[in-house]
Amino acid sequence: MQPVKQRLWREKNITLNCDIINWCSQLNISELLCRLLDQRGVDSLDDAQLFLSGSLSNLPDPFLLSGMEEPVWCTG
């Protein structure tokens, strides 16, 4: 495996739909970032705004993860 400094990053050639292209100007972000949002499955402007400027209150409850209570009680 090559060291990180020697690896080349290449953008995937994908075709964006018109909605995603419009996000670039509405969100004031680059086309590359719009493409990354699309590849992450973000499919609405509201979801994109939430993804880019979300807060801790938007995250799901960590106690919904299986077995989460046990490590919390061990460290508390």
C-alpha positions as a LaTeX table, in Angstrom:
\begin{tabular}{lrrr}
\hline
Residue & $x$ (\AA) & $y$ (\AA) & $z$ (\AA) \\
\hline
Met1 & 0.00 & 0.00 & 0.00 \\
Gln2 & 1.32 & 3.42 & $-0.95$ \\
Pro3 & 1.79 & 6.19 & 1.61 \\
Val4 & $-1.03$ & 8.75 & 1.60 \\
Lys5 & 1.23 & 11.43 & 0.11 \\
Gln6 & 1.76 & 9.30 & $-3.01$ \\
Arg7 & $-1.89$ & 8.43 & $-3.66$ \\
Leu8 & $-3.91$ & 10.33 & $-6.21$ \\
Trp9 & $-7.47$ & 11.37 & $-5.49$ \\
Arg10 & $-9.69$ & 11.11 & $-8.51$ \\
Glu11 & $-13.21$ & 12.40 & $-8.78$ \\
Lys12 & $-15.84$ & 9.99 & $-10.00$ \\
Asn13 & $-17.57$ & 11.06 & $-13.19$ \\
Ile14 & $-21.26$ & 11.19 & $-12.35$ \\
Thr15 & $-24.18$ & 13.02 & $-13.87$ \\
Leu16 & $-25.98$ & 15.33 & $-11.49$ \\
Asn17 & $-29.65$ & 16.09 & $-11.76$ \\
Cys18 & $-30.77$ & 19.72 & $-12.07$ \\
Asp19 & $-31.92$ & 19.95 & $-8.45$ \\
Ile20 & $-28.49$ & 19.11 & $-7.10$ \\
Ile21 & $-26.81$ & 21.59 & $-9.44$ \\
Asn22 & $-29.14$ & 24.30 & $-8.10$ \\
Trp23 & $-28.06$ & 23.49 & $-4.55$ \\
Cys24 & $-24.59$ & 24.80 & $-5.32$ \\
Ser25 & $-25.83$ & 28.35 & $-5.70$ \\
Gln26 & $-28.57$ & 28.13 & $-3.06$ \\
Leu27 & $-26.21$ & 26.74 & $-0.41$ \\
Asn28 & $-23.19$ & 28.71 & $-1.66$ \\
Ile29 & $-21.07$ & 25.54 & $-1.90$ \\
Ser30 & $-18.86$ & 24.03 & $-4.59$ \\
Glu31 & $-20.07$ & 21.58 & $-7.21$ \\
Leu32 & $-17.72$ & 18.98 & $-5.73$ \\
Leu33 & $-19.45$ & 19.27 & $-2.37$ \\
Cys34 & $-22.84$ & 18.95 & $-4.10$ \\
Arg35 & $-21.63$ & 15.76 & $-5.75$ \\
Leu36 & $-20.46$ & 14.38 & $-2.42$ \\
Leu37 & $-23.85$ & 15.13 & $-0.87$ \\
Asp38 & $-25.52$ & 13.33 & $-3.75$ \\
Gln39 & $-23.27$ & 10.30 & $-3.29$ \\
Arg40 & $-24.13$ & 10.24 & 0.44 \\
Gly41 & $-27.80$ & 9.96 & $-0.47$ \\
Val42 & $-28.82$ & 13.49 & 0.48 \\
Asp43 & $-31.79$ & 14.05 & $-1.81$ \\
Ser44 & $-33.42$ & 17.33 & $-0.80$ \\
Leu45 & $-32.27$ & 20.87 & $-0.17$ \\
Asp46 & $-33.57$ & 20.71 & 3.41 \\
Asp47 & $-31.60$ & 17.51 & 4.05 \\
Ala48 & $-28.48$ & 19.12 & 2.56 \\
Gln49 & $-28.84$ & 22.15 & 4.85 \\
Leu50 & $-29.36$ & 19.90 & 7.86 \\
Phe51 & $-26.35$ & 17.75 & 6.91 \\
Leu52 & $-24.09$ & 20.79 & 6.45 \\
Ser53 & $-25.17$ & 22.74 & 9.53 \\
Gly54 & $-26.72$ & 20.17 & 11.81 \\
Ser55 & $-26.38$ & 20.21 & 15.56 \\
Leu56 & $-26.10$ & 17.61 & 18.29 \\
Ser57 & $-29.86$ & 17.80 & 18.82 \\
Asn58 & $-30.30$ & 16.40 & 15.28 \\
Leu59 & $-28.36$ & 13.23 & 16.09 \\
Pro60 & $-30.23$ & 10.06 & 17.09 \\
Asp61 & $-30.21$ & 8.93 & 20.71 \\
Pro62 & $-26.99$ & 6.92 & 21.24 \\
Phe63 & $-28.79$ & 4.67 & 23.70 \\
Leu64 & $-30.71$ & 3.23 & 20.76 \\
Leu65 & $-27.48$ & 1.39 & 19.87 \\
Ser66 & $-27.35$ & $-2.14$ & 21.19 \\
Gly67 & $-25.22$ & $-2.48$ & 24.32 \\
Met68 & $-24.62$ & 1.25 & 24.82 \\
Glu69 & $-25.82$ & 1.40 & 28.43 \\
Glu70 & $-23.17$ & $-0.98$ & 29.75 \\
Pro71 & $-20.07$ & 1.06 & 28.72 \\
Val72 & $-21.69$ & 4.27 & 29.93 \\
Trp73 & $-22.33$ & 2.83 & 33.39 \\
Cys74 & $-18.77$ & 1.43 & 33.54 \\
Thr75 & $-17.20$ & 4.85 & 32.91 \\
Gly76 & $-19.66$ & 6.86 & 35.03 \\
\hline
\end{tabular}
